[in-house]
Amino acid sequence: MRVAALYDIHGNLPALEAVLAEVRDAGVDEVIVGGDVLPGPMPAETLDLLGSLDVPAQYVRGNGDREVLAAVDGHALITVPPVHQPPIRWCAAALRPEHVASLRTWRATVRLQLPGIGPVLFCHATPRSDTEIFTRATPEGRIAIAFGETRAAMVVCGHTHMQFDRTIAGVRVVNAGSVGMPFGEPGAYWLQLDEGGPRFRWTPYDLEAAAARIRATAYPGAAEFAASHVLAPPSEEQMIAAFGEGGPSGRGRGA
């Protein structure tokens, strides 16, 4: 069985299109979408494309998806910094009823039994939280409690948009990276899992064309998104420094 884990797409339709072409070429049997499909510049189109997949897919709810649903429901976005509220509300208004109905079915975690690996838990940030921040540099002692009771051989996560593979509390923890909003070299990052274990994937795509498509949307901050998340993303080192060591009390965008 071969699985593709696609995390943190953030409405970047051109990046998702490129990744799904490679997913098809890889002969993937199932797709796990690991959260934060939203917010982003092409929310409805991104959900439409995911809905057209010709292989089974399961969805994990990310903090971004959760906040967009809160906006759909008219709730105050009290945990979201003011600068990030307009994009969330714009995305909420862009969704059709079928998109909202689908988002409401997404789960906090998904479990699969994968040959050659064993039980795998897919979550957005950590098994206990969709906002908890940790990176490859976070000391194990500060995050171990979040993974000690997972009953899994492997946990696949996202949220901080940087791929890594490390062991925490005896559990192999793999970050799939970000399809649509990476930190590091421009491109789209995702994870392939099969009997050989996890395999980090990086998919190049036409960045200039993607940036032009994004700038043509009415998304608040579209030009900034194109510049800072498509053409010239911040480096891993910059973001690890910005996040600090993360840890159990760490909270942040991760998006």
N, C-alpha and C positions, 0 to 999 in steps of 0.2 A: 504494500500500500504506500502510495506517495501523496504527501500532503503539502500544500502551499499555505504559508501563514503570511497574511497581508495585513499590516498594521499601519495606523496613522496615515491614512490616505489624504485626509483633509481637503476633499473636494478638488484635488489636482487630477482632473480627468485625463490629460495627456500622459501623465506618469502611469496612471492605472491602465490605460490602453496599452502602453508598451509592456508593462509587467504581465498583463493577461495574455499577450501574444507569446511570451516566454513560458508562461504557465501551461498553455496549450501544447507548446512544443515539448515540454518536459513530461507530458503524459500524466499529469496530476490526477489523482482519483477523488480528491476532496480539497476544498478551500476553507480555511478558517480565517474569517475577517476579524481582526483582533481589537477593533474599537477605534474611535476617532476617525470614522469616515467623514465626519463633520466636526466643526465648521470648515468652510473653504469656499473657493470661488465658483465651483460648479456642482452644487450639492445635489440637485435633482438629477442631473445628467449622470453623476457618479453612481447614485443609487439605482438608476435605470440600467446602467451597464452591469453592475453587480447582479441585479435581478435577472439579467439575460444569460447568466452563466449556464453552460451545458453540463456542469458537474455539480454534485451536491456541495452545498455551502452551509456553514454554521457561523453565527455572528455573536461576538462578544461586545457588550456595551462599553464604550469609553466615556470618560468624563465630558468630552466635547459633545458626544451624542446625547448624553444625559442633560446637559445644559440647553442644547437646542430643543429637546422635548419640553424642558421646563418653560422655555420661551413660548413654544407652541401653546402650552397650557396657561399662559398668562402669568406665570409666577415671576416674582422679582428675582433677579440674578445676583443674590446677595453675596455669593462666594466668588463671583467673577469680577476682576478688576474693571473699572469703568471703560478703559480703553478697548477691552475685548468684548464688550456687550453689544455694540452695533453690528459686528459681523455675525454674532450668534442670532440676533433678532432678524437680521436680513435672511439668514439661512432658514430660520423657522418660517418666515413668510414665503420662501421660495418652494417649500415642499408641498406636494399634493397629498390628499388624504391617504392614498395607498402607501406613500412613503412613511407617513406618521404611523400608520397601522403596523408596518413592518418594524419600525424602530422600537415600538412598544414590546415586541416579542424577543428582542435581543437580551441575552443573559449576562450575568456578571462573570461567569466562567463557563468553559466548555471542557469536557474530558474526552480523550480518545485513548484506546489501547492500540499502540503501534508496534508491529513486529520489529524485533531487533532493538527496540527502545524500552517498551513497557508502557505503563500508564503515564500519559502526558496531560498536564493541566495547562490550559490556555487562559490567561487573564489579561487585563489591560495594563495595569501598573504592577500591583502585587496581588496575591490571592485574597487579601483582606481589604483592599482599597483601590479605587480607580484613579487616585491622585498621588499616591506615595512615590517619592522620587528616590531612585538610587541609580548608580552608574557602575561601570567597571572599577571605579576608584573608591567606592564607598566601602569602608571597613566592614567585614562580615559581622562583627559583633553588634553593629548598629542596625542590621536588617535581618539577622538570623531568625528572630521570633516570627517574622512574617512567612517563613517557609518551612518551619520545623514540623508542622502538622498537615502538610499537603497530601500525604499518602500518594506521592507521585515520584516517578523516577526522574522526570524532567518537568520544569515549568517554562512555558514560553510566554514572554511579556513584550511590552512595547513602552509607550508613554514618553520615554526620554529620547527617542528618535536616534539612538546610536546602537549599533550591533555589538554584542559581546557574548561571551560564553564563559561562565564561571560556576563554581560550586559554592552553595550557601547552605549551611546546616545539613550537609550531606546530600543536597538536591542539586542536580545540574540545572542551572538557570540560564536561559538563552534569550537574549533580546533580538527580536526580528528586524529592528531598524524601522525606518519610515519610508513608505512608498512615495508620499507626496510632499514631505516637508523635512528632508533629512538634515542632519548636522554632519558635515564632512564634505567629501567630494560630491559635486552635483551628480544627480542621477536618482534612480529609484531603488530602494533597498527592500529586500524581503527574505523569507526563509523557506527552504525546502527541507522536508523531513521524509526519510524512508528508512529501510533496514540498515543502511550505512550510517544513520544518525542525522544530525542537523547539518545543513549545508547553507552557508551564507550566500545569498545571491545579490548581485548588483546589475541593474538594467539601465543602459544608457538610452537616452531619447533626445529628440530635437529640442534643445532647451530654448532656443530663440523663438521657434514656432510656438512652443508651449507658453512662453512668457507673453507673446502677442495675443494668444487666445485668452489668457487670464486677464490681461489688461483691458480686453474688449468687454469683459463682464461688468456688471454694476456692483460687484462685491465691494464693500467698504475696505479700502486699503489694498485694492487689487494690484496697483503698481508696486507697492511695497512688497506684497507677497511674491510677485514675479521676480523682483530684484533680490530679495533676501532669502527666499526659500526655493527658488528654481535656478536662477543664474549664478548666484554667489552665496551659498549658505555659509553660516558660521562654521568654524572648525570644531571638531570634537574637543580639542583642548580649551577653546573659548567657552564651550557650553559646560564642560565639567567644572571649570572655574566658576562659571555663573551659578551653577547648581550647588556648588560646594560639595560636601561629602554626602549630601542627601541624608537618608536614614529614616527611621520610623516616624519622626515628626516632620520630615521634609514635605513641603507642599509647594506646588508651582504649576505652571501651565503644562509643561510636558507636551506642549502643542503649539 
